[in-house]
């Protein structure tokens, strides 16, 4: 705190600080003036030297100004060139950007078309999959129904008979076989093929040892497989014996019969793993057939039936050939007569043509009667009176 003229001022008061700073500044200016006066003399002495050097400095400044002007012109040229280059670069970039944009648009359009086409094909495939799924569902139901049918012996037998009937009906004429034919011993065969002697009518009976085959498929151990194999042998052997006893009758049927297995899998299993059972069937004159081999056998029988019927109809065929030969002879005779008639008609036509030509010539002569001279030799024939010549 300081007191001046009865007024107290604080040292941190801005006014006090400003006054103090001003006083200090005045003192420094006075000191600088004193120093300047002292140096004035030295400045006067150096002024001449400076004046001498100023001429050189002025010329250098002028040179520097000229160089600066040239530099400014060069900078303008560089600036203009850079501006032109920048404009060219911008134009090129715009062109490239436009081409890239066009290419991107084309790619996007192509991608959109391909995507739409792929989605359409995917939709079609999904529809196909849905239909296939429906068919699979239906087939699953059919398989379950087939399992229900095959689980019952009676319905299983009917299934085999229906399949046999379908195969025989496709392979043979309707009058060459009888379904559910009853033999003289009272036994009824599923189908009896009427083959000529030899070999004579042959019976086909449908059998389906499904239980033993399914047990063999389900076997998971060797003992189970052995037991199932024994059961399958027993079942097939029983079927072979029944067919041999019931459907092979001396003097009535052929010396053999067919056992129809409506399953290719069971047939393949027998021939692959139970060949002795198949040989036993051969020995008992019972031949085991599957749907495929049955069709081949029936086609062979069809050829035999056709040959037998051809032999039976040989007399009728010879008679028909004789009649055909006579018909051909009659046709030849009638053709000869027709040729004779044609020859006579041709002669008549030639005569008519000749008469027509003569008539044409005579008509021509009549047309020129007053203007032509008739030859002496033709006067008598034509009856033309010669004109009298005047006397000279």
BALOBA-1460 file (C-alpha; in Angstrom, 3 decimals):
// residues 392
<rec num="1" residu="x" x="0.000" y="0.000" z="0.000"/>
<rec num="2" residu="x" x="1.250" y="3.529" z="-0.850"/>
<rec num="3" residu="x" x="-0.255" y="6.888" z="0.017"/>
<rec num="4" residu="x" x="0.039" y="9.891" z="-2.404"/>
<rec num="5" residu="x" x="-1.664" y="13.240" z="-1.671"/>
<rec num="6" residu="x" x="-3.763" y="11.720" z="1.038"/>
<rec num="7" residu="x" x="-4.938" y="8.944" z="-1.282"/>
<rec num="8" residu="x" x="-4.010" y="5.365" z="-0.567"/>
<rec num="9" residu="x" x="-3.276" y="3.027" z="-3.490"/>
<rec num="10" residu="x" x="-2.885" y="-0.719" z="-3.371"/>
<rec num="11" residu="x" x="0.201" y="-2.134" z="-5.062"/>
<rec num="12" residu="x" x="-1.920" y="-4.705" z="-6.969"/>
<rec num="13" residu="x" x="-4.249" y="-1.965" z="-8.244"/>
<rec num="14" residu="x" x="-4.187" y="-1.894" z="-12.088"/>
<rec num="15" residu="x" x="-3.908" y="1.868" z="-12.148"/>
<rec num="16" residu="x" x="-0.853" y="1.762" z="-9.912"/>
<rec num="17" residu="x" x="0.645" y="-0.942" z="-12.009"/>
<rec num="18" residu="x" x="-0.048" y="1.023" z="-15.205"/>
<rec num="19" residu="x" x="1.528" y="4.220" z="-13.831"/>
<rec num="20" residu="x" x="4.550" y="2.311" z="-12.641"/>
<rec num="21" residu="x" x="4.923" y="0.653" z="-16.024"/>
<rec num="22" residu="x" x="4.669" y="4.030" z="-17.782"/>
<rec num="23" residu="x" x="7.336" y="5.505" z="-15.565"/>
<rec num="24" residu="x" x="9.643" y="2.627" z="-16.288"/>
<rec num="25" residu="x" x="8.976" y="3.042" z="-20.023"/>
<rec num="26" residu="x" x="9.804" y="6.779" z="-19.888"/>
<rec num="27" residu="x" x="13.066" y="6.069" z="-18.105"/>
<rec num="28" residu="x" x="14.017" y="3.511" z="-20.765"/>
<rec num="29" residu="x" x="13.245" y="5.964" z="-23.585"/>
<rec num="30" residu="x" x="15.440" y="8.618" z="-21.931"/>
<rec num="31" residu="x" x="18.244" y="6.127" z="-21.608"/>
<rec num="32" residu="x" x="17.901" y="5.066" z="-25.273"/>
<rec num="33" residu="x" x="17.986" y="8.724" z="-26.396"/>
<rec num="34" residu="x" x="21.167" y="9.306" z="-24.471"/>
<rec num="35" residu="x" x="22.668" y="6.188" z="-26.045"/>
<rec num="36" residu="x" x="21.524" y="7.311" z="-29.495"/>
<rec num="37" residu="x" x="23.144" y="10.739" z="-29.102"/>
<rec num="38" residu="x" x="26.334" y="9.097" z="-28.161"/>
<rec num="39" residu="x" x="26.203" y="6.849" z="-31.192"/>
<rec num="40" residu="x" x="25.219" y="9.603" z="-33.626"/>
<rec num="41" residu="x" x="28.788" y="10.476" z="-34.181"/>
<rec num="42" residu="x" x="29.691" y="6.963" z="-35.042"/>
<rec num="43" residu="x" x="26.638" y="6.798" z="-37.342"/>
<rec num="44" residu="x" x="27.775" y="9.896" z="-39.182"/>
<rec num="45" residu="x" x="31.104" y="8.328" z="-39.838"/>
<rec num="46" residu="x" x="29.575" y="5.107" z="-41.120"/>
<rec num="47" residu="x" x="26.909" y="6.889" z="-43.189"/>
<rec num="48" residu="x" x="29.435" y="7.676" z="-45.902"/>
<rec num="49" residu="x" x="30.443" y="4.097" z="-46.101"/>
<rec num="50" residu="x" x="26.812" y="3.059" z="-46.224"/>
<rec num="51" residu="x" x="26.099" y="5.571" z="-48.982"/>
<rec num="52" residu="x" x="28.923" y="4.141" z="-51.018"/>
<rec num="53" residu="x" x="27.588" y="0.670" z="-50.571"/>
<rec num="54" residu="x" x="24.006" y="1.672" z="-51.341"/>
<rec num="55" residu="x" x="24.805" y="2.045" z="-55.072"/>
<rec num="56" residu="x" x="25.911" y="-1.576" z="-55.274"/>
<rec num="57" residu="x" x="22.937" y="-2.616" z="-53.204"/>
<rec num="58" residu="x" x="20.559" y="-0.723" z="-55.530"/>
<rec num="59" residu="x" x="22.001" y="-2.454" z="-58.619"/>
<rec num="60" residu="x" x="21.703" y="-5.800" z="-56.874"/>
<rec num="61" residu="x" x="18.145" y="-4.979" z="-55.849"/>
<rec num="62" residu="x" x="17.382" y="-4.147" z="-59.482"/>
<rec num="63" residu="x" x="18.867" y="-7.463" z="-60.601"/>
<rec num="64" residu="x" x="16.881" y="-9.177" z="-57.899"/>
<rec num="65" residu="x" x="13.719" y="-7.425" z="-59.121"/>
<rec num="66" residu="x" x="14.401" y="-8.527" z="-62.701"/>
<rec num="67" residu="x" x="14.999" y="-12.094" z="-61.516"/>
<rec num="68" residu="x" x="11.842" y="-11.899" z="-59.450"/>
<rec num="69" residu="x" x="9.909" y="-10.768" z="-62.527"/>
<rec num="70" residu="x" x="11.263" y="-13.667" z="-64.553"/>
<rec num="71" residu="x" x="10.512" y="-16.009" z="-61.693"/>
<rec num="72" residu="x" x="6.979" y="-14.624" z="-61.562"/>
<rec num="73" residu="x" x="6.567" y="-15.240" z="-65.335"/>
<rec num="74" residu="x" x="7.893" y="-18.794" z="-64.940"/>
<rec num="75" residu="x" x="5.592" y="-19.364" z="-62.010"/>
<rec num="76" residu="x" x="2.640" y="-18.150" z="-64.112"/>
<rec num="77" residu="x" x="3.619" y="-20.521" z="-66.949"/>
<rec num="78" residu="x" x="4.022" y="-23.400" z="-64.492"/>
<rec num="79" residu="x" x="0.690" y="-22.501" z="-62.904"/>
<rec num="80" residu="x" x="-1.061" y="-22.419" z="-66.286"/>
<rec num="81" residu="x" x="0.549" y="-25.724" z="-67.303"/>
<rec num="82" residu="x" x="-0.426" y="-27.278" z="-63.984"/>
<rec num="83" residu="x" x="-3.973" y="-25.956" z="-64.376"/>
<rec num="84" residu="x" x="-4.206" y="-27.416" z="-67.911"/>
<rec num="85" residu="x" x="-2.794" y="-30.725" z="-66.667"/>
<rec num="86" residu="x" x="-5.235" y="-30.732" z="-63.792"/>
<rec num="87" residu="x" x="-8.133" y="-30.048" z="-66.184"/>
<rec num="88" residu="x" x="-6.948" y="-32.838" z="-68.484"/>
<rec num="89" residu="x" x="-6.622" y="-35.174" z="-65.526"/>
<rec num="90" residu="x" x="-10.095" y="-34.193" z="-64.342"/>
<rec num="91" residu="x" x="-11.551" y="-34.860" z="-67.823"/>
<rec num="92" residu="x" x="-9.808" y="-38.243" z="-67.987"/>
<rec num="93" residu="x" x="-11.008" y="-39.099" z="-64.509"/>
<rec num="94" residu="x" x="-14.562" y="-38.097" z="-65.484"/>
<rec num="95" residu="x" x="-14.393" y="-40.313" z="-68.603"/>
<rec num="96" residu="x" x="-13.041" y="-43.217" z="-66.620"/>
<rec num="97" residu="x" x="-15.625" y="-42.656" z="-63.925"/>
<rec num="98" residu="x" x="-18.378" y="-42.606" z="-66.574"/>
<rec num="99" residu="x" x="-17.086" y="-45.852" z="-68.164"/>
<rec num="100" residu="x" x="-16.751" y="-47.489" z="-64.739"/>
<rec num="101" residu="x" x="-20.264" y="-46.336" z="-63.846"/>
<rec num="102" residu="x" x="-21.650" y="-47.711" z="-67.124"/>
<rec num="103" residu="x" x="-19.824" y="-51.006" z="-66.606"/>
<rec num="104" residu="x" x="-21.133" y="-51.212" z="-63.063"/>
<rec num="105" residu="x" x="-24.669" y="-50.517" z="-64.281"/>
<rec num="106" residu="x" x="-24.357" y="-53.235" z="-66.925"/>
<rec num="107" residu="x" x="-22.933" y="-55.662" z="-64.376"/>
<rec num="108" residu="x" x="-25.704" y="-54.819" z="-61.949"/>
<rec num="109" residu="x" x="-28.337" y="-55.324" z="-64.684"/>
<rec num="110" residu="x" x="-26.769" y="-58.616" z="-65.713"/>
<rec num="111" residu="x" x="-26.497" y="-59.685" z="-62.100"/>
<rec num="112" residu="x" x="-30.126" y="-58.747" z="-61.529"/>
<rec num="113" residu="x" x="-31.235" y="-60.759" z="-64.593"/>
<rec num="114" residu="x" x="-29.104" y="-63.726" z="-63.569"/>
<rec num="115" residu="x" x="-30.413" y="-63.495" z="-60.045"/>
<rec num="116" residu="x" x="-34.007" y="-63.361" z="-61.268"/>
<rec num="117" residu="x" x="-33.369" y="-66.323" z="-63.575"/>
<rec num="118" residu="x" x="-31.676" y="-68.263" z="-60.780"/>
<rec num="119" residu="x" x="-34.567" y="-67.490" z="-58.463"/>
<rec num="120" residu="x" x="-37.006" y="-68.703" z="-61.137"/>
<rec num="121" residu="x" x="-35.033" y="-71.921" z="-61.631"/>
<rec num="122" residu="x" x="-34.806" y="-72.322" z="-57.875"/>
<rec num="123" residu="x" x="-38.573" y="-71.884" z="-57.637"/>
<rec num="124" residu="x" x="-39.090" y="-74.554" z="-60.290"/>
<rec num="125" residu="x" x="-36.695" y="-76.899" z="-58.531"/>
<rec num="126" residu="x" x="-38.440" y="-76.272" z="-55.251"/>
<rec num="127" residu="x" x="-41.745" y="-77.137" z="-56.923"/>
<rec num="128" residu="x" x="-40.156" y="-80.304" z="-58.323"/>
<rec num="129" residu="x" x="-38.838" y="-81.144" z="-54.861"/>
<rec num="130" residu="x" x="-42.298" y="-80.560" z="-53.400"/>
<rec num="131" residu="x" x="-43.811" y="-82.917" z="-55.975"/>
<rec num="132" residu="x" x="-41.091" y="-85.458" z="-55.297"/>
<rec num="133" residu="x" x="-41.757" y="-85.113" z="-51.585"/>
<rec num="134" residu="x" x="-45.443" y="-85.747" z="-52.228"/>
<rec num="135" residu="x" x="-44.556" y="-88.796" z="-54.302"/>
<rec num="136" residu="x" x="-42.217" y="-90.025" z="-51.581"/>
<rec num="137" residu="x" x="-44.943" y="-89.560" z="-49.000"/>
<rec num="138" residu="x" x="-47.372" y="-91.445" z="-51.211"/>
<rec num="139" residu="x" x="-44.778" y="-94.122" z="-51.874"/>
<rec num="140" residu="x" x="-44.147" y="-94.443" z="-48.150"/>
<rec num="141" residu="x" x="-47.846" y="-95.057" z="-47.664"/>
<rec num="142" residu="x" x="-47.798" y="-97.595" z="-50.496"/>
<rec num="143" residu="x" x="-44.796" y="-99.343" z="-48.934"/>
<rec num="144" residu="x" x="-46.596" y="-99.509" z="-45.612"/>
<rec num="145" residu="x" x="-49.638" y="-100.916" z="-47.386"/>
<rec num="146" residu="x" x="-47.405" y="-103.467" z="-49.140"/>
<rec num="147" residu="x" x="-45.885" y="-104.438" z="-45.807"/>
<rec num="148" residu="x" x="-49.377" y="-104.917" z="-44.419"/>
<rec num="149" residu="x" x="-50.222" y="-107.084" z="-47.408"/>
<rec num="150" residu="x" x="-47.069" y="-109.180" z="-47.142"/>
<rec num="151" residu="x" x="-47.444" y="-109.657" z="-43.390"/>
<rec num="152" residu="x" x="-50.517" y="-111.863" z="-43.965"/>
<rec num="153" residu="x" x="-50.006" y="-115.258" z="-45.667"/>
<rec num="154" residu="x" x="-53.330" y="-115.173" z="-47.472"/>
<rec num="155" residu="x" x="-52.878" y="-111.659" z="-48.873"/>
<rec num="156" residu="x" x="-49.241" y="-112.472" z="-49.656"/>
<rec num="157" residu="x" x="-50.373" y="-115.445" z="-51.723"/>
<rec num="158" residu="x" x="-52.877" y="-113.257" z="-53.541"/>
<rec num="159" residu="x" x="-50.078" y="-110.754" z="-54.247"/>
<rec num="160" residu="x" x="-47.953" y="-113.482" z="-55.849"/>
<rec num="161" residu="x" x="-50.890" y="-114.767" z="-57.891"/>
<rec num="162" residu="x" x="-51.694" y="-111.264" z="-59.185"/>
<rec num="163" residu="x" x="-48.088" y="-110.694" z="-60.204"/>
<rec num="164" residu="x" x="-47.957" y="-114.104" z="-61.914"/>
<rec num="165" residu="x" x="-51.223" y="-113.386" z="-63.736"/>
<rec num="166" residu="x" x="-49.868" y="-110.066" z="-64.997"/>
<rec num="167" residu="x" x="-46.629" y="-111.632" z="-66.290"/>
<rec num="168" residu="x" x="-48.359" y="-114.575" z="-67.986"/>
<rec num="169" residu="x" x="-51.004" y="-112.303" z="-69.538"/>
<rec num="170" residu="x" x="-48.292" y="-110.125" z="-71.100"/>
<rec num="171" residu="x" x="-46.166" y="-113.024" z="-72.388"/>
<rec num="172" residu="x" x="-48.719" y="-115.525" z="-73.766"/>
<rec num="173" residu="x" x="-51.937" y="-115.429" z="-75.814"/>
<rec num="174" residu="x" x="-55.099" y="-115.583" z="-73.730"/>
<rec num="175" residu="x" x="-56.137" y="-119.040" z="-75.059"/>
<rec num="176" residu="x" x="-52.782" y="-120.652" z="-74.244"/>
<rec num="177" residu="x" x="-53.138" y="-120.726" z="-70.430"/>
<rec num="178" residu="x" x="-55.727" y="-121.229" z="-67.714"/>
<rec num="179" residu="x" x="-55.673" y="-119.494" z="-64.316"/>
<rec num="180" residu="x" x="-56.629" y="-121.458" z="-61.194"/>
<rec num="181" residu="x" x="-56.815" y="-124.651" z="-63.254"/>
<rec num="182" residu="x" x="-58.135" y="-127.749" z="-61.397"/>
<rec num="183" residu="x" x="-56.292" y="-131.000" z="-62.175"/>
<rec num="184" residu="x" x="-57.618" y="-134.551" z="-62.101"/>
<rec num="185" residu="x" x="-56.316" y="-135.066" z="-58.557"/>
<rec num="186" residu="x" x="-58.459" y="-132.165" z="-57.336"/>
<rec num="187" residu="x" x="-55.497" y="-129.817" z="-56.820"/>
<rec num="188" residu="x" x="-55.709" y="-126.342" z="-58.242"/>
<rec num="189" residu="x" x="-52.663" y="-124.720" z="-59.837"/>
<rec num="190" residu="x" x="-52.276" y="-120.964" z="-60.004"/>
<rec num="191" residu="x" x="-51.644" y="-121.223" z="-63.756"/>
<rec num="192" residu="x" x="-51.560" y="-124.054" z="-66.314"/>
<rec num="193" residu="x" x="-49.770" y="-123.426" z="-69.615"/>
<rec num="194" residu="x" x="-51.231" y="-125.491" z="-72.460"/>
<rec num="195" residu="x" x="-48.049" y="-126.659" z="-74.189"/>
<rec num="196" residu="x" x="-48.287" y="-129.341" z="-76.903"/>
<rec num="197" residu="x" x="-47.011" y="-132.872" z="-76.314"/>
<rec num="198" residu="x" x="-44.203" y="-133.138" z="-75.622"/>
<rec num="199" residu="x" x="-43.771" y="-131.790" z="-73.000"/>
<rec num="200" residu="x" x="-47.499" y="-131.230" z="-72.380"/>
<rec num="201" residu="x" x="-49.288" y="-128.777" z="-70.067"/>
<rec num="202" residu="x" x="-47.021" y="-127.336" z="-67.382"/>
<rec num="203" residu="x" x="-48.229" y="-125.931" z="-64.047"/>
<rec num="204" residu="x" x="-46.946" y="-122.773" z="-62.330"/>
<rec num="205" residu="x" x="-47.547" y="-122.212" z="-58.621"/>
<rec num="206" residu="x" x="-46.682" y="-119.043" z="-56.680"/>
<rec num="207" residu="x" x="-44.783" y="-119.373" z="-53.380"/>
<rec num="208" residu="x" x="-43.337" y="-116.659" z="-51.125"/>
<rec num="209" residu="x" x="-41.192" y="-117.813" z="-48.111"/>
<rec num="210" residu="x" x="-41.097" y="-114.285" z="-46.686"/>
<rec num="211" residu="x" x="-40.868" y="-115.032" z="-42.940"/>
<rec num="212" residu="x" x="-37.711" y="-117.134" z="-43.251"/>
<rec num="213" residu="x" x="-36.112" y="-114.604" z="-45.625"/>
<rec num="214" residu="x" x="-36.922" y="-111.655" z="-43.334"/>
<rec num="215" residu="x" x="-35.473" y="-113.577" z="-40.362"/>
<rec num="216" residu="x" x="-32.289" y="-114.145" z="-42.382"/>
<rec num="217" residu="x" x="-32.069" y="-110.431" z="-43.169"/>
<rec num="218" residu="x" x="-32.604" y="-109.425" z="-39.545"/>
<rec num="219" residu="x" x="-29.975" y="-111.874" z="-38.219"/>
<rec num="220" residu="x" x="-27.226" y="-109.981" z="-36.385"/>
<rec num="221" residu="x" x="-25.156" y="-112.940" z="-35.140"/>
<rec num="222" residu="x" x="-23.826" y="-116.097" z="-36.739"/>
<rec num="223" residu="x" x="-26.162" y="-118.290" z="-34.714"/>
<rec num="224" residu="x" x="-29.205" y="-116.264" z="-35.765"/>
<rec num="225" residu="x" x="-28.075" y="-116.389" z="-39.397"/>
<rec num="226" residu="x" x="-27.608" y="-120.156" z="-39.173"/>
<rec num="227" residu="x" x="-31.071" y="-120.682" z="-37.699"/>
<rec num="228" residu="x" x="-32.674" y="-118.396" z="-40.272"/>
<rec num="229" residu="x" x="-30.844" y="-120.231" z="-43.088"/>
<rec num="230" residu="x" x="-32.173" y="-123.562" z="-41.815"/>
<rec num="231" residu="x" x="-35.712" y="-122.171" z="-41.677"/>
<rec num="232" residu="x" x="-35.405" y="-120.874" z="-45.269"/>
<rec num="233" residu="x" x="-34.141" y="-124.266" z="-46.492"/>
<rec num="234" residu="x" x="-37.021" y="-126.046" z="-44.782"/>
<rec num="235" residu="x" x="-39.613" y="-123.660" z="-46.226"/>
<rec num="236" residu="x" x="-38.310" y="-123.868" z="-49.802"/>
<rec num="237" residu="x" x="-37.908" y="-127.647" z="-49.663"/>
<rec num="238" residu="x" x="-41.517" y="-127.981" z="-48.462"/>
<rec num="239" residu="x" x="-42.724" y="-125.829" z="-51.345"/>
<rec num="240" residu="x" x="-40.715" y="-127.915" z="-53.828"/>
<rec num="241" residu="x" x="-42.182" y="-131.170" z="-52.459"/>
<rec num="242" residu="x" x="-45.751" y="-129.817" z="-52.490"/>
<rec num="243" residu="x" x="-45.470" y="-128.674" z="-56.115"/>
<rec num="244" residu="x" x="-43.892" y="-131.963" z="-57.236"/>
<rec num="245" residu="x" x="-46.613" y="-134.012" z="-55.509"/>
<rec num="246" residu="x" x="-49.586" y="-131.887" z="-56.608"/>
<rec num="247" residu="x" x="-48.857" y="-130.546" z="-60.081"/>
<rec num="248" residu="x" x="-46.804" y="-133.238" z="-61.817"/>
<rec num="249" residu="x" x="-49.208" y="-135.942" z="-63.027"/>
<rec num="250" residu="x" x="-48.218" y="-138.693" z="-65.465"/>
<rec num="251" residu="x" x="-50.109" y="-138.490" z="-68.749"/>
<rec num="252" residu="x" x="-51.820" y="-135.222" z="-67.789"/>
<rec num="253" residu="x" x="-49.127" y="-132.635" z="-67.230"/>
<rec num="254" residu="x" x="-45.550" y="-132.108" z="-68.306"/>
<rec num="255" residu="x" x="-42.778" y="-133.935" z="-66.501"/>
<rec num="256" residu="x" x="-42.026" y="-130.857" z="-64.447"/>
<rec num="257" residu="x" x="-43.484" y="-127.689" z="-62.919"/>
<rec num="258" residu="x" x="-42.481" y="-124.108" z="-62.112"/>
<rec num="259" residu="x" x="-42.319" y="-122.485" z="-58.678"/>
<rec num="260" residu="x" x="-42.792" y="-118.725" z="-59.050"/>
<rec num="261" residu="x" x="-41.060" y="-116.488" z="-56.472"/>
<rec num="262" residu="x" x="-42.521" y="-112.950" z="-56.711"/>
<rec num="263" residu="x" x="-39.311" y="-111.489" z="-55.244"/>
<rec num="264" residu="x" x="-36.008" y="-111.078" z="-57.079"/>
<rec num="265" residu="x" x="-34.246" y="-110.706" z="-53.726"/>
<rec num="266" residu="x" x="-35.388" y="-114.119" z="-52.448"/>
<rec num="267" residu="x" x="-34.504" y="-115.705" z="-55.811"/>
<rec num="268" residu="x" x="-31.000" y="-114.153" z="-55.729"/>
<rec num="269" residu="x" x="-30.499" y="-115.247" z="-52.115"/>
<rec num="270" residu="x" x="-31.358" y="-118.866" z="-52.970"/>
<rec num="271" residu="x" x="-29.000" y="-119.021" z="-55.944"/>
<rec num="272" residu="x" x="-26.183" y="-117.179" z="-54.113"/>
<rec num="273" residu="x" x="-26.201" y="-118.915" z="-50.713"/>
<rec num="274" residu="x" x="-28.443" y="-121.996" z="-51.059"/>
<rec num="275" residu="x" x="-27.430" y="-123.686" z="-54.335"/>
<rec num="276" residu="x" x="-28.093" y="-127.155" z="-52.891"/>
<rec num="277" residu="x" x="-31.787" y="-126.266" z="-52.477"/>
<rec num="278" residu="x" x="-31.933" y="-125.163" z="-56.121"/>
<rec num="279" residu="x" x="-30.309" y="-128.453" z="-57.182"/>
<rec num="280" residu="x" x="-32.868" y="-130.365" z="-55.124"/>
<rec num="281" residu="x" x="-35.567" y="-128.531" z="-57.067"/>
<rec num="282" residu="x" x="-33.943" y="-129.642" z="-60.336"/>
<rec num="283" residu="x" x="-33.874" y="-133.232" z="-59.089"/>
<rec num="284" residu="x" x="-37.587" y="-133.034" z="-58.206"/>
<rec num="285" residu="x" x="-38.271" y="-131.474" z="-61.661"/>
<rec num="286" residu="x" x="-39.418" y="-128.217" z="-60.040"/>
<rec num="287" residu="x" x="-37.761" y="-125.173" z="-61.548"/>
<rec num="288" residu="x" x="-37.627" y="-122.003" z="-59.426"/>
<rec num="289" residu="x" x="-38.237" y="-118.781" z="-61.365"/>
<rec num="290" residu="x" x="-38.361" y="-115.081" z="-60.452"/>
<rec num="291" residu="x" x="-40.418" y="-112.406" z="-62.269"/>
<rec num="292" residu="x" x="-37.544" y="-111.799" z="-64.695"/>
<rec num="293" residu="x" x="-36.655" y="-115.425" z="-65.407"/>
<rec num="294" residu="x" x="-40.349" y="-116.340" z="-65.552"/>
<rec num="295" residu="x" x="-40.856" y="-113.790" z="-68.334"/>
<rec num="296" residu="x" x="-37.907" y="-115.265" z="-70.255"/>
<rec num="297" residu="x" x="-39.260" y="-118.802" z="-69.777"/>
<rec num="298" residu="x" x="-42.735" y="-117.780" z="-70.927"/>
<rec num="299" residu="x" x="-41.308" y="-116.154" z="-74.060"/>
<rec num="300" residu="x" x="-39.618" y="-119.472" z="-74.871"/>
<rec num="301" residu="x" x="-42.957" y="-121.221" z="-74.336"/>
<rec num="302" residu="x" x="-44.573" y="-118.664" z="-76.642"/>
<rec num="303" residu="x" x="-42.138" y="-119.653" z="-79.396"/>
<rec num="304" residu="x" x="-42.971" y="-123.345" z="-78.803"/>
<rec num="305" residu="x" x="-46.714" y="-122.606" z="-78.986"/>
<rec num="306" residu="x" x="-46.256" y="-120.613" z="-82.165"/>
<rec num="307" residu="x" x="-44.272" y="-123.444" z="-83.773"/>
<rec num="308" residu="x" x="-46.872" y="-126.031" z="-82.720"/>
<rec num="309" residu="x" x="-49.693" y="-123.933" z="-84.099"/>
<rec num="310" residu="x" x="-47.792" y="-123.504" z="-87.333"/>
<rec num="311" residu="x" x="-47.447" y="-127.290" z="-87.610"/>
<rec num="312" residu="x" x="-51.152" y="-127.751" z="-86.825"/>
<rec num="313" residu="x" x="-52.079" y="-125.260" z="-89.500"/>
<rec num="314" residu="x" x="-49.600" y="-126.591" z="-92.065"/>
<rec num="315" residu="x" x="-52.403" y="-128.309" z="-94.089"/>
<rec num="316" residu="x" x="-54.547" y="-125.216" z="-94.041"/>
<rec num="317" residu="x" x="-51.545" y="-123.149" z="-95.004"/>
<rec num="318" residu="x" x="-50.773" y="-125.450" z="-97.956"/>
<rec num="319" residu="x" x="-54.426" y="-125.313" z="-99.069"/>
<rec num="320" residu="x" x="-54.404" y="-121.537" z="-98.784"/>
<rec num="321" residu="x" x="-51.164" y="-121.381" z="-100.767"/>
<rec num="322" residu="x" x="-52.768" y="-123.531" z="-103.505"/>
<rec num="323" residu="x" x="-55.747" y="-121.231" z="-103.673"/>
<rec num="324" residu="x" x="-53.414" y="-118.264" z="-103.754"/>
<rec num="325" residu="x" x="-51.488" y="-119.877" z="-106.643"/>
<rec num="326" residu="x" x="-54.752" y="-120.447" z="-108.567"/>
<rec num="327" residu="x" x="-55.755" y="-116.842" z="-107.952"/>
<rec num="328" residu="x" x="-52.408" y="-115.693" z="-109.308"/>
<rec num="329" residu="x" x="-52.901" y="-117.863" z="-112.432"/>
<rec num="330" residu="x" x="-56.361" y="-116.360" z="-112.994"/>
<rec num="331" residu="x" x="-54.878" y="-112.893" z="-112.648"/>
<rec num="332" residu="x" x="-52.225" y="-113.777" z="-115.256"/>
<rec num="333" residu="x" x="-54.890" y="-115.126" z="-117.656"/>
<rec num="334" residu="x" x="-56.999" y="-112.021" z="-117.255"/>
<rec num="335" residu="x" x="-53.978" y="-109.813" z="-117.780"/>
<rec num="336" residu="x" x="-53.237" y="-111.683" z="-121.038"/>
<rec num="337" residu="x" x="-56.831" y="-111.197" z="-122.192"/>
<rec num="338" residu="x" x="-56.631" y="-107.563" z="-121.238"/>
<rec num="339" residu="x" x="-53.406" y="-107.219" z="-123.233"/>
<rec num="340" residu="x" x="-55.225" y="-108.788" z="-126.235"/>
<rec num="341" residu="x" x="-58.056" y="-106.305" z="-125.864"/>
<rec num="342" residu="x" x="-55.562" y="-103.495" z="-125.530"/>
<rec num="343" residu="x" x="-53.812" y="-104.723" z="-128.730"/>
<rec num="344" residu="x" x="-57.096" y="-104.797" z="-130.689"/>
<rec num="345" residu="x" x="-58.005" y="-101.364" z="-129.339"/>
<rec num="346" residu="x" x="-54.590" y="-100.101" z="-130.383"/>
<rec num="347" residu="x" x="-55.117" y="-101.424" z="-133.922"/>
<rec num="348" residu="x" x="-58.552" y="-99.808" z="-134.076"/>
<rec num="349" residu="x" x="-57.053" y="-96.534" z="-132.932"/>
<rec num="350" residu="x" x="-54.347" y="-96.758" z="-135.611"/>
<rec num="351" residu="x" x="-57.020" y="-97.403" z="-138.273"/>
<rec num="352" residu="x" x="-59.043" y="-94.452" z="-136.982"/>
<rec num="353" residu="x" x="-55.940" y="-92.245" z="-137.137"/>
<rec num="354" residu="x" x="-55.262" y="-93.349" z="-140.734"/>
<rec num="355" residu="x" x="-58.865" y="-92.649" z="-141.813"/>
<rec num="356" residu="x" x="-58.755" y="-89.291" z="-140.084"/>
<rec num="357" residu="x" x="-55.573" y="-88.375" z="-141.944"/>
<rec num="358" residu="x" x="-57.150" y="-89.316" z="-145.303"/>
<rec num="359" residu="x" x="-60.268" y="-87.333" z="-144.474"/>
<rec num="360" residu="x" x="-58.108" y="-84.352" z="-143.590"/>
<rec num="361" residu="x" x="-56.246" y="-84.512" z="-146.874"/>
<rec num="362" residu="x" x="-59.492" y="-84.741" z="-148.854"/>
<rec num="363" residu="x" x="-60.973" y="-81.842" z="-146.958"/>
<rec num="364" residu="x" x="-57.882" y="-79.841" z="-147.817"/>
<rec num="365" residu="x" x="-58.255" y="-80.610" z="-151.506"/>
<rec num="366" residu="x" x="-61.941" y="-79.618" z="-151.438"/>
<rec num="367" residu="x" x="-61.025" y="-76.370" z="-149.747"/>
<rec num="368" residu="x" x="-58.666" y="-75.515" z="-152.655"/>
<rec num="369" residu="x" x="-60.903" y="-76.935" z="-155.391"/>
<rec num="370" residu="x" x="-61.194" y="-73.711" z="-157.496"/>
<rec num="371" residu="x" x="-57.582" y="-72.683" z="-157.194"/>
<rec num="372" residu="x" x="-55.459" y="-75.687" z="-157.880"/>
<rec num="373" residu="x" x="-54.878" y="-77.830" z="-160.884"/>
<rec num="374" residu="x" x="-55.847" y="-81.439" z="-160.489"/>
<rec num="375" residu="x" x="-53.353" y="-83.909" z="-161.838"/>
<rec num="376" residu="x" x="-54.590" y="-86.043" z="-164.719"/>
<rec num="377" residu="x" x="-54.118" y="-89.242" z="-162.796"/>
<rec num="378" residu="x" x="-56.346" y="-87.929" z="-159.977"/>
<rec num="379" residu="x" x="-59.217" y="-86.796" z="-162.191"/>
<rec num="380" residu="x" x="-60.850" y="-90.159" z="-162.476"/>
<rec num="381" residu="x" x="-60.554" y="-90.839" z="-158.801"/>
<rec num="382" residu="x" x="-61.885" y="-87.447" z="-157.764"/>
<rec num="383" residu="x" x="-64.483" y="-87.057" z="-160.515"/>
<rec num="384" residu="x" x="-63.212" y="-83.613" z="-161.420"/>
<rec num="385" residu="x" x="-64.234" y="-82.437" z="-164.887"/>
<rec num="386" residu="x" x="-61.405" y="-80.556" z="-166.580"/>
<rec num="387" residu="x" x="-62.156" y="-77.142" z="-167.826"/>
<rec num="388" residu="x" x="-62.284" y="-76.715" z="-171.590"/>
<rec num="389" residu="x" x="-59.658" y="-74.449" z="-172.959"/>
<rec num="390" residu="x" x="-60.789" y="-71.834" z="-175.449"/>
<rec num="391" residu="x" x="-59.708" y="-72.354" z="-179.016"/>
<rec num="392" residu="x" x="-56.836" y="-70.253" z="-180.001"/>
